[in-house]
């Protein structure tokens, strides 16, 4: 946002999320503008805070100050153990059977690198594995008719809203396997569907993500399982 400050303009970023945000400000075509150099200005904005990242002033008084600007951001993720504290309820494992292994974790270079999916987890498993609710809630959206990769990248899915407003989503499900409907109340462990390989999936797996509303969109947020999941190297990072 832009705020008037004396004879200048302050460029301010407000972060309403639960995780840090790396904000980027770009100023283009500046005329009579002081306070910014060439290129982009980057600042890390802590959770639930507001930071002024630039203050623009006129180079010459009495002349207009003109410019174009744009903001962009990405969630700040640090893969070091203990670097990010995860609070809130623990989620039960959203499947029956196994043990299965993580094929791509949070922050992967392959696909888990957008605001919507930054903290998602992929668990490789055979087609037809029972997928169950990881937490109590209300089913708000399902899709059950996609056979292959198109049209949705998520393929078939179930989305559940929890009492705190967060949502868990279960993606790439087997066509025709969803057994719940929007508006249905589900408890932890309730059967939702069967795992599959629909949408833009590189192999049979469950994509599980917890999100919260952000404006008119959703963003991925950190979560924790109630018990350990066996893990392989993160193939998306070629480890």
ABEGO torsion letter per residue (X at the ends): XBBBBEABBBBBBBBABABBBBBBBBBBGBBGBBGBBBEBBBBBBBBGBBBBABBBBBABBGBBBBBBBBBBBBBBBBABBGABBBBEBBBBBABBEOBBBBABBBGBAAABABAAAAABBBBBBBBGBBBBBABBEBBABBBAABABAOABAAEBBBBBBBAAGBBBBBBGBBBGABABBBGBBBBBGBBABBBBABEBBAEBBBBBBBBBBBEABBBBBBBBBABBBBBBBBAAAGX
